[in-house]
C-alpha cells in the first residue's frame, strides 16, 4: 500500500526564514563588490519608531522592521526548492 508523505508546515516556515536571513546576509556581504551591487537592491518596510508601553514597573516595546533584498528573494526561492525535494 502506498503511503503519502506528509510535509510539515513548520519545516517550510523555518526553511523560508533561513533562506531569507542567509540570502540577505550573503547579499549584503557579496554586494559590496561593484559587480554584485545588484544583490543589495531591495526595500525596507516597517515602523519607523517602535511602540512603547510604559507603566513604570514594566516597559513593553513593540516594533518590526523588515529589509528584503534580491539575494534574500533568491534564498527564499532556494528554500522552497529544497522543501519540495524533501
N, C-alpha and C positions, 0 to 999 in steps of 0.2 A: 504494500500500500504506500502511496506517495504522500509524504508529509510536507506541507507548505512551510517554508522557512519564515518565521515571524521576524520582522525588523523592529527595532526599538526606537521610538521617537526621541528618547533622551540621547541615544548614540548619535543621531543626526544633529541634534542641537549642539552637543559637545564638539562634534567634528566641524560644524559650521563656525562655532565660536573660535576654535583653534585655528581654522583656516583664515578667518578674518584677522585675528591677532597676529599670527605668524606672517601672513601675507603683508599686512600693513607694516610690521616691523622690518621685514626684509625689503619692502618697497622704500621705506624711509632710508634704510642703510644703503642700498644699491642706488637709489635715486639721487644720491649726492654726486654720482659720476655724470658728466654732461651728456653722455649718450643715453642714459637711462632716466633722465629727469621726468619723462612722461609717466613713470610708475608712481610718482609722488602726486600727480594731479588728482584732485578729488574735492570733496566738500565736507563741511563741518556743520552739524546742527545740534541743537540742544538749548539749555537755558544758559543765558549769559551770567546771571547771578543765581546762586543756589537759594532755595527757600530755607529760612532759619526760623525755627520754633523754639523760643527761649522762655522757660518758666522758672528760671533762677536755680532750680535744683537739677534740671535736666535740659540739655540743649540738643535739639534734633536738627540736623542739616541734611536737606534732600536736594539732589541735583543730578542731572545726567547730561553728558556731552559725548557725542559720537563723531569721530573723524574717519571717514571712509575714503580710501584711495583706490586707484586702479589695481595695484598689487593685492589689496585686500579682497577685491572682487574676484581676481584670479584665484586667490587662495580659497574663497568660498566655492567657486566652481570646482576646483580640485577636490574639496571636501565632499561635495555632492557625488562626484565621480567615484571617489573611494567608498562612500556609503553604499552606492548602488552595486559595487563589486564585492561587498562583504557577504 
